[in-house]
Amino acid sequence: MEKIPFDPQSPETAPNPDTPKKVVKKASKKTESIKEFGQLDLPDVQSNIHCVTIVGQIEGHLTMPPQNKTTKYEHIIPQLVALEQSPQIEGILVILNTVGGDVEAGLAIAEMLTSMTKPTVSLVLGGGHSIGVPIAVASDYSFIAETATMTIHPIRLTGLVIGVPQTYEYLDKMQDRVINFVTRHSNVTEEKFRELMFRTGELARDIGTVLVGRDAVKIGLINEVGGIGQAVKKLKALIEEHKVKPKGVH
């Protein structure tokens, strides 16, 4: 039998459009995302607000063990510098759920936040303990979730401590730096903050105070009880206020 050469234009050899085609399905990006991460990719939306998260333990000059959830201050500081310079970003939302950590690293982050020219709002979720307190109050306006807690206690040192008067003097000066920063950037008085810091009987085997939600607002440490919705709404309002301010006025 003579073979007929294939001619795509020939009616005898052209594929029948009515013949069902076998479709080979490729795994979509959405499906792969569900398989790999258990989540869907969010659509890319241009926003003038950037979120900075301070979670776990604030890592400073010493590297924490790998099983610890940490926020490295050398990652946060360049990020804040970039945000300050970015023309697209008009406001910064800081989310905290931290147990504290390195005092100098925490103060460095707090000083960076409070010196930014763009509006900032902080939200304490879960916890904003220890050196997380100055970071929480460093923003222009602060929120705390109803069930979130903040622990206020004196500065502690871990590791080798040389028992000489200079060591204790250094601790006192560092503690004063924390107290002065918190009282300057919140409505709590120095007397009240020191009283909470050195209170006995509330923490097992330690001195200090745990504030829950409204308690932090009541003493003037945090501005308002609220969640993500209120925090974003307040930040948008601060951005609008910032736009109408004369340049050079903060």
C-alpha positions as a Markdown table, in Angstrom:
| # | Residue | x | y | z |
|---|---|---|---|---|
| 1 | Met | 0.0 | 0.0 | 0.0 |
| 2 | Glu | 1.4 | 3.4 | -1.0 |
| 3 | Lys | 2.1 | 5.8 | 1.9 |
| 4 | Ile | 0.5 | 9.1 | 1.5 |
| 5 | Pro | 2.9 | 11.9 | 2.5 |
| 6 | Phe | 1.6 | 14.1 | 5.3 |
| 7 | Asp | 0.3 | 17.4 | 4.0 |
| 8 | Pro | -1.1 | 19.8 | 6.7 |
| 9 | Gln | -3.3 | 21.4 | 4.1 |
| 10 | Ser | -4.7 | 18.0 | 2.8 |
| 11 | Pro | -8.2 | 17.3 | 4.1 |
| 12 | Glu | -7.3 | 13.6 | 4.4 |
| 13 | Thr | -4.4 | 14.2 | 6.7 |
| 14 | Ala | -5.4 | 17.4 | 8.6 |
| 15 | Pro | -6.4 | 16.8 | 12.2 |
| 16 | Asn | -10.1 | 16.6 | 12.9 |
| 17 | Pro | -11.1 | 19.6 | 15.1 |
| 18 | Asp | -13.9 | 17.5 | 16.6 |
| 19 | Thr | -11.4 | 14.9 | 17.9 |
| 20 | Pro | -10.9 | 15.4 | 21.7 |
| 21 | Lys | -7.4 | 16.3 | 22.5 |
| 22 | Lys | -5.4 | 14.8 | 25.4 |
| 23 | Val | -4.6 | 17.7 | 27.8 |
| 24 | Val | -1.5 | 17.4 | 29.8 |
| 25 | Lys | -2.0 | 19.5 | 32.9 |
| 26 | Lys | 1.0 | 21.3 | 34.4 |
| 27 | Ala | 1.1 | 21.9 | 38.1 |
| 28 | Ser | 0.1 | 25.6 | 38.5 |
| 29 | Lys | 2.2 | 27.9 | 40.7 |
| 30 | Lys | -0.8 | 28.0 | 43.1 |
| 31 | Thr | -0.9 | 24.2 | 43.4 |
| 32 | Glu | 2.9 | 24.1 | 44.0 |
| 33 | Ser | 2.6 | 26.7 | 46.7 |
| 34 | Ile | -0.1 | 24.7 | 48.5 |
| 35 | Lys | 2.0 | 21.5 | 48.3 |
| 36 | Glu | 5.3 | 23.1 | 49.4 |
| 37 | Phe | 4.2 | 25.7 | 51.9 |
| 38 | Gly | 0.6 | 25.0 | 52.7 |
| 39 | Gln | -0.5 | 28.5 | 51.7 |
| 40 | Leu | -1.6 | 30.5 | 48.7 |
| 41 | Asp | 0.5 | 33.3 | 47.2 |
| 42 | Leu | -1.0 | 36.7 | 47.9 |
| 43 | Pro | -1.6 | 38.9 | 44.9 |
| 44 | Asp | 1.1 | 41.6 | 44.5 |
| 45 | Val | -0.4 | 44.8 | 45.7 |
| 46 | Gln | 1.5 | 48.1 | 45.7 |
| 47 | Ser | 1.4 | 49.6 | 49.2 |
| 48 | Asn | 2.8 | 52.7 | 50.7 |
| 49 | Ile | 3.1 | 50.9 | 54.1 |
| 50 | His | 5.9 | 48.6 | 55.0 |
| 51 | Cys | 5.7 | 46.0 | 57.9 |
| 52 | Val | 8.7 | 45.4 | 60.1 |
| 53 | Thr | 8.5 | 42.3 | 62.4 |
| 54 | Ile | 10.3 | 42.0 | 65.7 |
| 55 | Val | 9.8 | 38.4 | 66.8 |
| 56 | Gly | 11.4 | 35.8 | 69.1 |
| 57 | Gln | 14.6 | 36.9 | 70.8 |
| 58 | Ile | 16.4 | 40.1 | 69.7 |
| 59 | Glu | 19.9 | 38.9 | 68.7 |
| 60 | Gly | 22.8 | 41.3 | 69.2 |
| 61 | His | 26.5 | 40.8 | 69.6 |
| 62 | Leu | 26.2 | 37.1 | 70.4 |
| 63 | Thr | 24.7 | 34.5 | 68.0 |
| 64 | Met | 21.9 | 32.5 | 69.6 |
| 65 | Pro | 21.5 | 28.7 | 69.2 |
| 66 | Pro | 19.9 | 27.6 | 65.9 |
| 67 | Gln | 16.7 | 26.4 | 67.6 |
| 68 | Asn | 16.0 | 29.9 | 68.9 |
| 69 | Lys | 13.6 | 32.1 | 66.9 |
| 70 | Thr | 15.5 | 35.4 | 66.6 |
| 71 | Thr | 15.4 | 38.9 | 65.1 |
| 72 | Lys | 18.9 | 40.0 | 64.1 |
| 73 | Tyr | 19.4 | 43.7 | 64.7 |
| 74 | Glu | 22.0 | 43.8 | 61.8 |
| 75 | His | 19.0 | 42.9 | 59.5 |
| 76 | Ile | 16.6 | 45.4 | 61.0 |
| 77 | Ile | 18.8 | 48.5 | 60.9 |
| 78 | Pro | 19.7 | 48.4 | 57.2 |
| 79 | Gln | 16.0 | 47.7 | 56.5 |
| 80 | Leu | 15.0 | 50.9 | 58.4 |
| 81 | Val | 17.7 | 52.9 | 56.5 |
| 82 | Ala | 16.3 | 51.7 | 53.2 |
| 83 | Leu | 12.7 | 52.5 | 54.3 |
| 84 | Glu | 13.7 | 56.0 | 55.3 |
| 85 | Gln | 15.1 | 56.6 | 51.9 |
| 86 | Ser | 12.4 | 54.9 | 49.8 |
| 87 | Pro | 10.0 | 57.3 | 48.1 |
| 88 | Gln | 7.4 | 54.6 | 47.7 |
| 89 | Ile | 7.1 | 53.9 | 51.4 |
| 90 | Glu | 5.2 | 56.5 | 53.4 |
| 91 | Gly | 4.6 | 54.7 | 56.7 |
| 92 | Ile | 6.0 | 51.9 | 58.8 |
| 93 | Leu | 4.1 | 49.4 | 60.8 |
| 94 | Val | 6.1 | 47.5 | 63.5 |
| 95 | Ile | 4.7 | 44.2 | 64.7 |
| 96 | Leu | 6.2 | 42.9 | 68.0 |
| 97 | Asn | 6.0 | 39.5 | 69.6 |
| 98 | Thr | 9.3 | 39.3 | 71.4 |
| 99 | Val | 10.7 | 38.0 | 74.7 |
| 100 | Gly | 13.4 | 40.7 | 74.7 |
| 101 | Gly | 17.1 | 40.0 | 74.2 |
| 102 | Asp | 20.3 | 42.0 | 73.8 |
| 103 | Val | 19.8 | 45.4 | 75.5 |
| 104 | Glu | 22.1 | 47.4 | 73.3 |
| 105 | Ala | 20.7 | 45.9 | 70.1 |
| 106 | Gly | 17.1 | 46.6 | 71.2 |
| 107 | Leu | 18.0 | 50.2 | 72.1 |
| 108 | Ala | 19.7 | 50.6 | 68.7 |
| 109 | Ile | 16.5 | 49.5 | 66.9 |
| 110 | Ala | 14.4 | 51.8 | 69.2 |
| 111 | Glu | 16.6 | 54.8 | 68.5 |
| 112 | Met | 16.4 | 54.1 | 64.8 |
| 113 | Leu | 12.6 | 54.0 | 64.9 |
| 114 | Thr | 12.2 | 57.1 | 66.9 |
| 115 | Ser | 14.5 | 59.1 | 64.7 |
| 116 | Met | 12.7 | 58.3 | 61.4 |
| 117 | Thr | 10.9 | 61.1 | 59.6 |
| 118 | Lys | 8.2 | 58.9 | 58.3 |
| 119 | Pro | 5.1 | 58.0 | 60.4 |
| 120 | Thr | 5.5 | 54.8 | 62.5 |
| 121 | Val | 2.9 | 52.7 | 64.4 |
| 122 | Ser | 3.7 | 49.7 | 66.6 |
| 123 | Leu | 1.5 | 46.8 | 67.5 |
| 124 | Val | 2.3 | 44.4 | 70.4 |
| 125 | Leu | 0.9 | 40.9 | 69.6 |
| 126 | Gly | 1.5 | 38.1 | 72.1 |
| 127 | Gly | 4.3 | 39.8 | 74.0 |
| 128 | Gly | 6.6 | 42.9 | 74.0 |
| 129 | His | 8.8 | 41.9 | 76.9 |
| 130 | Ser | 12.0 | 43.3 | 78.4 |
| 131 | Ile | 13.9 | 45.3 | 75.8 |
| 132 | Gly | 10.9 | 45.0 | 73.5 |
| 133 | Val | 9.2 | 47.7 | 75.7 |
| 134 | Pro | 11.5 | 50.6 | 74.3 |
| 135 | Ile | 10.9 | 49.3 | 70.8 |
| 136 | Ala | 7.1 | 49.3 | 71.3 |
| 137 | Val | 7.1 | 52.9 | 72.6 |
| 138 | Ala | 9.6 | 54.2 | 70.0 |
| 139 | Ser | 6.9 | 54.7 | 67.3 |
| 140 | Asp | 4.6 | 57.7 | 66.9 |
| 141 | Tyr | 1.6 | 55.7 | 68.1 |
| 142 | Ser | 1.4 | 52.3 | 69.8 |
| 143 | Phe | -1.2 | 49.6 | 70.1 |
| 144 | Ile | -1.4 | 46.4 | 72.2 |
| 145 | Ala | -3.7 | 43.5 | 71.6 |
| 146 | Glu | -6.2 | 42.7 | 74.4 |
| 147 | Thr | -4.4 | 39.5 | 75.4 |
| 148 | Ala | -0.9 | 40.7 | 74.8 |
| 149 | Thr | 1.6 | 41.1 | 77.7 |
| 150 | Met | 4.6 | 43.2 | 78.5 |
| 151 | Thr | 7.1 | 42.3 | 81.2 |
| 152 | Ile | 9.0 | 45.1 | 82.8 |
| 153 | His | 12.0 | 44.1 | 84.9 |
| 154 | Pro | 15.6 | 45.3 | 85.7 |
| 155 | Ile | 18.4 | 44.6 | 83.3 |
| 156 | Arg | 20.0 | 41.2 | 83.7 |
| 157 | Leu | 23.4 | 39.9 | 82.4 |
| 158 | Thr | 24.2 | 36.4 | 81.4 |
| 159 | Gly | 27.6 | 34.9 | 81.2 |
| 160 | Leu | 30.8 | 36.0 | 83.0 |
| 161 | Val | 30.3 | 39.0 | 85.2 |
| 162 | Ile | 33.4 | 40.6 | 86.9 |
| 163 | Gly | 32.4 | 41.5 | 90.4 |
| 164 | Val | 33.9 | 45.0 | 90.6 |
| 165 | Pro | 32.1 | 48.3 | 91.3 |
| 166 | Gln | 32.5 | 49.4 | 87.6 |
| 167 | Thr | 30.4 | 46.5 | 86.5 |
| 168 | Tyr | 27.5 | 47.5 | 88.7 |
| 169 | Glu | 27.9 | 51.2 | 87.7 |
| 170 | Tyr | 27.7 | 50.1 | 84.0 |
| 171 | Leu | 24.5 | 48.2 | 84.7 |
| 172 | Asp | 23.0 | 51.2 | 86.5 |
| 173 | Lys | 23.8 | 53.5 | 83.6 |
| 174 | Met | 22.4 | 51.1 | 81.0 |
| 175 | Gln | 19.3 | 50.7 | 83.1 |
| 176 | Asp | 18.9 | 54.5 | 83.3 |
| 177 | Arg | 19.2 | 54.6 | 79.5 |
| 178 | Val | 16.3 | 52.2 | 79.1 |
| 179 | Ile | 14.2 | 54.0 | 81.7 |
| 180 | Asn | 14.9 | 57.5 | 80.2 |
| 181 | Phe | 14.0 | 56.3 | 76.7 |
| 182 | Val | 10.7 | 54.7 | 77.8 |
| 183 | Thr | 9.6 | 57.7 | 79.8 |
| 184 | Arg | 10.5 | 60.1 | 77.1 |
| 185 | His | 8.6 | 58.3 | 74.4 |
| 186 | Ser | 5.5 | 57.3 | 76.4 |
| 187 | Asn | 3.1 | 58.8 | 79.0 |
| 188 | Val | 4.3 | 56.7 | 81.9 |
| 189 | Thr | 6.2 | 58.6 | 84.6 |
| 190 | Glu | 9.7 | 57.6 | 85.7 |
| 191 | Glu | 8.6 | 57.0 | 89.2 |
| 192 | Lys | 5.8 | 54.6 | 88.1 |
| 193 | Phe | 8.1 | 52.8 | 85.6 |
| 194 | Arg | 10.8 | 52.3 | 88.3 |
| 195 | Glu | 8.1 | 51.0 | 90.7 |
| 196 | Leu | 6.9 | 48.5 | 88.1 |
| 197 | Met | 10.4 | 47.4 | 87.3 |
| 198 | Phe | 11.4 | 46.7 | 90.9 |
| 199 | Arg | 8.1 | 45.4 | 92.2 |
| 200 | Thr | 8.3 | 42.1 | 94.2 |
| 201 | Gly | 5.9 | 39.3 | 94.6 |
| 202 | Glu | 4.4 | 39.2 | 91.1 |
| 203 | Leu | 7.1 | 37.3 | 89.2 |
| 204 | Ala | 8.3 | 33.9 | 90.5 |
| 205 | Arg | 12.0 | 34.0 | 91.4 |
| 206 | Asp | 12.4 | 37.6 | 90.0 |
| 207 | Ile | 11.3 | 41.2 | 90.5 |
| 208 | Gly | 9.2 | 43.1 | 88.0 |
| 209 | Thr | 5.7 | 43.4 | 86.6 |
| 210 | Val | 3.6 | 41.8 | 83.8 |
| 211 | Leu | 1.2 | 44.2 | 82.2 |
| 212 | Val | -1.7 | 42.7 | 80.2 |
| 213 | Gly | -3.4 | 44.7 | 77.4 |
| 214 | Arg | -5.4 | 47.4 | 79.0 |
| 215 | Asp | -3.0 | 47.6 | 82.0 |
| 216 | Ala | -0.3 | 48.9 | 79.7 |
| 217 | Val | -2.6 | 51.6 | 78.3 |
| 218 | Lys | -3.9 | 52.5 | 81.8 |
| 219 | Ile | -0.4 | 53.4 | 83.1 |
| 220 | Gly | 0.4 | 55.3 | 79.9 |
| 221 | Leu | 3.0 | 52.9 | 78.5 |
| 222 | Ile | 1.0 | 52.2 | 75.3 |
| 223 | Asn | -1.5 | 54.5 | 73.6 |
| 224 | Glu | -4.4 | 52.2 | 72.8 |
| 225 | Val | -5.8 | 48.7 | 72.9 |
| 226 | Gly | -6.3 | 47.4 | 69.3 |
| 227 | Gly | -5.4 | 45.1 | 66.5 |
| 228 | Ile | -4.1 | 45.2 | 63.0 |
| 229 | Gly | -7.2 | 47.0 | 61.6 |
| 230 | Gln | -6.9 | 49.9 | 64.1 |
| 231 | Ala | -3.1 | 50.0 | 63.7 |
| 232 | Val | -3.3 | 50.3 | 59.8 |
| 233 | Lys | -6.1 | 52.9 | 60.1 |
| 234 | Lys | -4.1 | 55.0 | 62.5 |
| 235 | Leu | -1.0 | 54.8 | 60.3 |
| 236 | Lys | -2.9 | 55.9 | 57.2 |
| 237 | Ala | -4.2 | 58.9 | 59.2 |
| 238 | Leu | -0.7 | 59.8 | 60.3 |
| 239 | Ile | 0.5 | 59.5 | 56.7 |
| 240 | Glu | -2.1 | 62.0 | 55.6 |
| 241 | Glu | -1.2 | 64.4 | 58.4 |
| 242 | His | 2.4 | 64.1 | 57.5 |
| 243 | Lys | 1.7 | 65.0 | 53.9 |
| 244 | Val | 0.1 | 68.4 | 54.8 |
| 245 | Lys | 2.8 | 69.3 | 57.3 |
| 246 | Pro | 5.4 | 71.9 | 56.2 |
| 247 | Lys | 8.7 | 70.4 | 55.4 |
| 248 | Gly | 11.1 | 70.3 | 58.3 |
| 249 | Val | 8.3 | 70.1 | 60.9 |
| 250 | His | 8.0 | 66.7 | 62.7 |
